[in-house]
Amino acid sequence: MNVVDYFKPRKIVLKNGLEILIRPLKYTDKKELLKFYSELSDDSRVKLFQNYRSLEAWRTMRIKKAEVYTDGLIVDFKKSYSLLALVGDKKNFKIIGDGRFFLDKNNMKAELYLVVHENYRHIGVGGTLLEAMLEILKKLKVEEVYCYISKDNEAMLKLIEKHGFNREDLEEVYLFWRRI
Ligand SMILES: CC(C)(COP(=O)(O)OP(=O)(O)OC[C@H]1O[C@@H](n2cnc3c(N)ncnc32)[C@H](O)[C@@H]1OP(=O)(O)O)[C@@H](O)C(=O)NCCC(=O)NCCS
């Protein structure tokens, strides 16, 4: 099962006129992907991979799943599904967003996360990726999707709340989930 079979690449014009391409990750994207993750600020990394001690178990799990190394993220295509947002042309492109989910085939629940390049935020990239991911999850007949969001992550909280997720308070983070 590969995300490529469930999502045809598509061009989207954002509200500021910027044209982006949304397409599944390819093996050949590795160099650009590492560049994208290495350019993220510490704040974005913390928000993505949490560094709260009490969340160690969750963090370890996520890191293991995503096979994260210090400056980048190597993809395991069997476990994770990634949709990229890109600018530029085929030969000279730049990754500006990564929407990813990890599917547990035992219970058909998927955990998702989203990250957008700091220079391209608040123009609709995150929302576009989230909607595209929900579309794929539906095709895959996933039953439930969820994500953990820290309570100070204003942007992601606003974004997820717009998409009909239920919220559960886990003290240090919120768990957001919805049926597909
Ligand atoms: C969360 C994140 C993915 C949002 O990406 P984005 O491309 O900026 O999101 P969008 O432009 O689609 O914004 C969607 C909505 O989120 C809200 N939003 C986005 N940026 C915001 C900000 N800086 N402050 C407050 N609200 C914000 C707005 O409500 C916006 O809708 P609107 O433009 O219609 O008002 C991005 O901020 C990010 O990569 N953060 C770091 C990583 C992270 O925290 N990931 C979440 C882990 S699950």
Ligand as a Chemical Component Dictionary entry (heavy atoms), coordinates in Angstrom:
data_LIG
# 
_chem_comp.id                   LIG 
_chem_comp.type                 NON-POLYMER 
_chem_comp.pdbx_formal_charge   0 
_chem_comp.three_letter_code    LIG 
# 
loop_
_chem_comp_atom.comp_id 
_chem_comp_atom.atom_id 
_chem_comp_atom.alt_atom_id 
_chem_comp_atom.type_symbol 
_chem_comp_atom.charge 
_chem_comp_atom.model_Cartn_x 
_chem_comp_atom.model_Cartn_y 
_chem_comp_atom.model_Cartn_z 
_chem_comp_atom.pdbx_ordinal 
LIG C1  C1  C 0 0.859  24.448 12.370 1  
LIG C2  C2  C 0 1.370  24.749 10.966 2  
LIG C3  C3  C 0 1.568  23.426 10.224 3  
LIG C4  C4  C 0 0.327  25.621 10.239 4  
LIG O1  O1  O 0 0.727  25.745 8.894  5  
LIG P1  P1  P 0 0.273  26.976 7.994  6  
LIG O2  O2  O 0 0.645  26.648 6.599  7  
LIG O3  O3  O 0 0.797  28.229 8.534  8  
LIG O4  O4  O 0 -1.309 26.907 8.178  9  
LIG P2  P2  P 0 -2.399 27.660 7.281  10 
LIG O5  O5  O 0 -1.790 28.815 6.589  11 
LIG O6  O6  O 0 -3.094 26.638 6.447  12 
LIG O7  O7  O 0 -3.367 28.211 8.384  13 
LIG C5  C5  C 0 -4.508 27.576 8.720  14 
LIG C6  C6  C 0 -5.139 28.314 9.882  15 
LIG O8  O8  O 0 -4.316 28.197 11.027 16 
LIG C7  C7  C 0 -4.320 29.426 11.718 17 
LIG N1  N1  N 0 -2.965 29.957 11.791 18 
LIG C8  C8  C 0 -1.930 29.728 10.952 19 
LIG N2  N2  N 0 -0.821 30.345 11.390 20 
LIG C9  C9  C 0 -1.163 30.983 12.524 21 
LIG C10 C10 C 0 -0.471 31.798 13.443 22 
LIG N3  N3  N 0 0.834  32.081 13.273 23 
LIG N4  N4  N 0 -1.116 32.284 14.510 24 
LIG C11 C11 C 0 -2.407 32.001 14.689 25 
LIG N5  N5  N 0 -3.123 31.242 13.850 26 
LIG C12 C12 C 0 -2.521 30.740 12.785 27 
LIG C13 C13 C 0 -5.271 30.324 11.030 28 
LIG O9  O9  O 0 -6.545 30.135 11.626 29 
LIG C14 C14 C 0 -5.292 29.793 9.639  30 
LIG O10 O10 O 0 -6.472 29.989 8.978  31 
LIG P3  P3  P 0 -6.765 31.366 8.175  32 
LIG O11 O11 O 0 -5.538 31.668 7.367  33 
LIG O12 O12 O 0 -7.949 31.008 7.362  34 
LIG O13 O13 O 0 -7.013 32.359 9.257  35 
LIG C15 C15 C 0 2.716  25.532 11.018 36 
LIG O14 O14 O 0 2.557  26.641 11.851 37 
LIG C16 C16 C 0 3.899  24.704 11.506 38 
LIG O15 O15 O 0 4.575  24.046 10.720 39 
LIG N6  N6  N 0 4.190  24.745 12.832 40 
LIG C17 C17 C 0 5.322  24.007 13.402 41 
LIG C18 C18 C 0 5.112  22.531 13.417 42 
LIG C19 C19 C 0 3.887  22.158 14.193 43 
LIG O16 O16 O 0 3.595  22.724 15.228 44 
LIG N7  N7  N 0 3.166  21.151 13.684 45 
LIG C20 C20 C 0 2.015  20.618 14.356 46 
LIG C21 C21 C 0 2.359  19.325 15.022 47 
LIG S1  S1  S 0 1.029  18.203 14.908 48 
# 
loop_
_chem_comp_bond.comp_id 
_chem_comp_bond.atom_id_1 
_chem_comp_bond.atom_id_2 
_chem_comp_bond.value_order 
_chem_comp_bond.pdbx_ordinal 
LIG C1  C2  SING 1  
LIG C2  C3  SING 2  
LIG C2  C4  SING 3  
LIG C2  C15 SING 4  
LIG C4  O1  SING 5  
LIG O1  P1  SING 6  
LIG P1  O2  DOUB 7  
LIG P1  O3  SING 8  
LIG P1  O4  SING 9  
LIG O4  P2  SING 10 
LIG P2  O5  DOUB 11 
LIG P2  O6  SING 12 
LIG P2  O7  SING 13 
LIG O7  C5  SING 14 
LIG C5  C6  SING 15 
LIG C6  O8  SING 16 
LIG C6  C14 SING 17 
LIG O8  C7  SING 18 
LIG C7  N1  SING 19 
LIG C7  C13 SING 20 
LIG N1  C8  SING 21 
LIG N1  C12 SING 22 
LIG C8  N2  DOUB 23 
LIG N2  C9  SING 24 
LIG C9  C10 SING 25 
LIG C9  C12 DOUB 26 
LIG C10 N3  SING 27 
LIG C10 N4  DOUB 28 
LIG N4  C11 SING 29 
LIG C11 N5  DOUB 30 
LIG N5  C12 SING 31 
LIG C13 O9  SING 32 
LIG C13 C14 SING 33 
LIG C14 O10 SING 34 
LIG O10 P3  SING 35 
LIG P3  O11 DOUB 36 
LIG P3  O12 SING 37 
LIG P3  O13 SING 38 
LIG C15 O14 SING 39 
LIG C15 C16 SING 40 
LIG C16 O15 DOUB 41 
LIG C16 N6  SING 42 
LIG N6  C17 SING 43 
LIG C17 C18 SING 44 
LIG C18 C19 SING 45 
LIG C19 O16 DOUB 46 
LIG C19 N7  SING 47 
LIG N7  C20 SING 48 
LIG C20 C21 SING 49 
LIG C21 S1  SING 50 
# 
